[in-house]
Amino acid sequence: MAALTGEKNKGPRRAFYVKLKNKWPEMYEKFNEVKNLYKLDWQRDDLKIGSVLCAVAEEAKKFLTNGTTDMVFSRNDYEKLTLNNFQKIKGSLQKDDLLQRSIVYLMEFKHFVDALKIGVFNECLLTNAMTYHLKSIKCLNYMINHCKNFLHELLNLNFVERNCNRAHLVEALINMLLVILNMIDINDDSCSLFFIMFYCINTFYKMIDLSNKDLTQLNESIKNHIPHVIKRLQIMFGEYHTSWSTVPNLKSQLKVIEMLADLEITNGDEFKVLACDILKNKIKSAENSILLEAYCQLDILSYKKLIQEPFTESFYFVIEKMSQKKYDWFYRLSPSYNPILIKFISKKWKCFSSMYEKINFCLTWPPFKVLLDHLGKYNLLF
């Protein structure tokens, strides 16, 4: 990349500089005609195989590929120069969108995070380019990890100092989400990716200035995409292999469900309703033992009300069932559950007409003694 700065030293850089200098005048005009090439939307009618723009795009790709790999950097120096010399052409990158698009077009998937850290590449350009590359990635763990790193870095950017159109960025992230939804299933790793994706979309959407002329178009685009996103999430969370098998698995899915309920990218409550439906169905199909472990290991009461209520409702049923088998799990419950346990007993007492029946229940219900010990341990009896 030092060749692009005009440093005409000897060796591979000199050869690349000469090749680029000779070829660029004839290619620049064609590149300039394809102003939206950087979006990399090869599904467009005007970019399909056989079209004029497709031929231009392929020719541009061939030229840039040859210019960077045609035995110019035989020891993989291109990759090193790309990562180490962006700062040297920072001024050119800031002024020339075409130069940015040309470099990003050839960039490997793993280098998008590095490009974002430089602070000069357009965020929408990088996001759209990543989305384009997603379709050809075979290793899903590789894809998930690099996407998460990219999104975390995106959140760390100082948007006050950057001239970023947040409406365009949100739309680019939604397009990325649509692709990823069709690529991966629900598991602990994918849940962490979905969480950060929804968080980014929500955060950047709320940062959009109401006077942004692109906001109306974005809202229309979101409106068109919502049915597909919701349908896909319903399928993914509804499949039998996404059942809560472990507490960590349950916890990772709860983060996504809670984030869904917080999405504010629509005027309606579609995502909140979706989150409630998913949660109720998951609790209904979960094993009682897993729910008990969740009560013991997670502070469910620290979650938002939307999460708390279905779990609290199931709590009564679960302890009724499980207390007939074993009750040592009571010892592992957080003290925050004591009020719920007391409410449970009070509710049971209302079913009895005489004091004798109430006392008999306390004496014969195995967990009651454990509850008294638990309350006494935390000085909550009086």
Secondary structure, DSSP 8 states (H G I E B T S, - for coil): -GGGGT---SSHHHHHHHHHHHHHHHHHHHHHH-TTGGG--TTSGGGSTTSHHHHHHHHHHHHHHHHHHSSSSTTSHHHHHHHHSGGGGHHHHHH-HHHHHHHHHH--GGGHHHHHHHS-S-HHHHHHHHHHHHTT---HHHHHHHHHHHHHHHHHS-TTTS---HHHHHHHHHHHHHHHHTT---SHHHHHHHHHHHHHHHHHHHTS-TT-TTHHHHHHHHHHHHHHHHHHHHHHHHSGGGS--SHHHHHHHHHHHHHHHH--SSSS-HHHHHHHHHHHHHHHHS-HHHHHHHHHHS-GGGS-HHHHHHHHHHHHHHHHHHTTT--GGGGGS-GGGHHHHHHHHHHHHTT-SSHHHHHHHHHH-THHHHHHHHHHHTT---
